[in-house]
């Protein structure tokens, strides 16, 4: 995915009670599967007495295939799937949610469980602090010293990060640029420098 998307800026918690069952939902950033798995394990360790710790995650951009879910002993399809569905509708990326349930002795039925787990995730998302993730691509190129001012001028018009310079016979530069700007940047730089830029593909 090349367009920017929102991700959690930090952990968030939301809890409520239905028919004496306590539900505690946690949300956290998860840039990859390992981060999501680690977070789910940490929630289990915090709540060793809990009857269920159900979870869902999208570990990457909103359109990634790296997503998963678990009912953790609840009837099939009553927890993980509704939780994941809320995440998918939210348009968020790099997110993991885990819902801890302390059973209160009264069964909620499949419809009641689906609503409860959906509401838990919706509730935690309502107050979740977000930050914008801009997908980037690495670019490396080199140029002669007399082109420094032109290169600087072009760079100032683009969303650039992690810039590293190396001054030898030529100036070589590596940076991360917003994915949506790569083609325009290369074209503009090549035109302004009359083709005297060498890109390292």
N, C-alpha and C positions, 0 to 999 in steps of 0.2 A: 504494500500500500504506500503510495507516494504522497497522499494528502495528509496534512497534520491531523492529529486526533488527541483527545483528552485521555490522560491516565491519572491514577490516584497520586496525590502529592504526598500522602502519609497514610498511616493506619487510621481506621475509624471503627467505632463500635455502636451497636444499637440493640436494645433489648426490650422485650415485652412478654406478657403472660396471656395464655389462652387456656381456659378450663384447667387451671392449676399447673399446666406445663409451661416451663420457662424457656424462652428462645433467646439466645444471644448470638447476634450476627457480627462477624468481623470482616472487614475488607482491607486489602493491602495491595501495594504495587507488586507485580509479577512480570518482569521482563522476559522470563523464560521458564520452562517447565520445572527446572530445579528449584527456582525461587518459590514457585507455587507449592511444590511438594514440601519444601522446608517450612513454609508458613503453616501449612495444614498440620504437620507434625508438631509444631510449636503450640498450636491451639489444643491439640490432643493432650499434650503434656501439662498445659494450664488447667485442663478440666478432666482429670483422670476418672472422676466419678460420673461423668455425663453418660446418658444412655446412648445418644447418637451424636456424631460430629459429621454432618453432611457438608459437601463442598462442591464448588464449581469454579472453573477459571478459564480465562482467555489469555494465554501467555504469549502476547505479541500484539500486532496491529489488530483492529476489530475484525478484519477479514481473514485472519490467520486460520490455519487448520489445526494449530496447536491449542486445542481446547479439550476439557474433560470434565467429569462430574461423578459424584457418588451419592447413593441413597444411604449408605452406611447402616444397613439393617432396617431402615424404614421400608414399607411396601414399595415395590418397584414402580418408578415413575412419579413418586409423590414428593420427592425432595430435590435430588440433583437436577432433573430435567427442568422443572419450573424455575429453579435458581439460575441455570444457564440461560434459559429463555429471557429472563429479566436482563441479564448481562448483555445478551446479543441485541436486545431492543434499545439498550442504553447508548450504544455507539461508542462505548469506552473500550480501550485496549489496555493490555498489560495489567490485568486485574485478577485477583483471587478473592473469593468469599468463602467463609466457613460458618455454618450455623450449628451452634451447640444447643442440644435439647435436653433439658432435665424433665423427665416424664412425671406428670402430676397425677397419674392414676386414672384419668378419664380419656378414653380413646376419641380421637378427632374424626376418624373416617378418612377415606382417601381424598375426598374433596376438601375437607377441613385441613388436612396436612398440606395439600398443594397450595391452598390459600396462605397458610401460615408461613411456609418456606418462601413463597413469593413475596409476602408482606415483609418478611425479615430482610430480604435483599433490597427491596424497594426502600425500606426504612433507612438502611445504612447508606444507600446511594444518595438519599435526600440531603444529607449533611456532609457528604464526602468532599474534602478539599481536592481540587483538580489542578493539573498543570498541563500545558500544551506540549505534546511531543511532535517535533518536526523530523520526519524521516530524512536521513542524510546519506550522501554517497561520498566516498573519498576520491579526491582528484590530485594528481601530481603533474607538475609541468616545470619547464625551465626556460629562461630567457636571458638576453644580454642586459648588462647593467643600464644601458642607455634607454631601456624600455620601462624602467622602474616606475616612473611617474604615471605612465599610461596604465600599467598593470594595477597600480594602487587606485587610480581613478575608477577603473572598471570594477575592481573588488568592492569598492564602497557602495555599489548599487545592489549587492547581493547578500543573502543570508549565509554568512560564513562562520565556521567555528573551528577550533583546534588548529589554527594556522601555525605551521612550522617552516622557518626559512633556513636555507643553507647557502652561504656565500663562498663559491669557489671560482672556477673560470667563468661560470655563469651563475645566475641566481637560480636555485632550485627551491620549489615551494610545494608543500603538501598541506591539504586542508580538507575539511568536511563541508559540503555545500548542500543546501536543501535539495532533495531529489527532484522536485518540480522545476528547479532552475538550471539543472545541469546543461541541457541542450542550448538554452539561450545564452548562458555564461560562456560556453566554449565558442559559440558563433561570434558573440560580441568581442571577446578577447582576440580571437583570430583576425577579425576584421580591423580592429583598432591597431593591431601590431603588424599588419600587412603579412600575416602568415608566419611571422618569425617566432612563434611560440611552439615549443615541442612538448606535447602531452605524452606522459608515460602511461600507456594503457595497461 
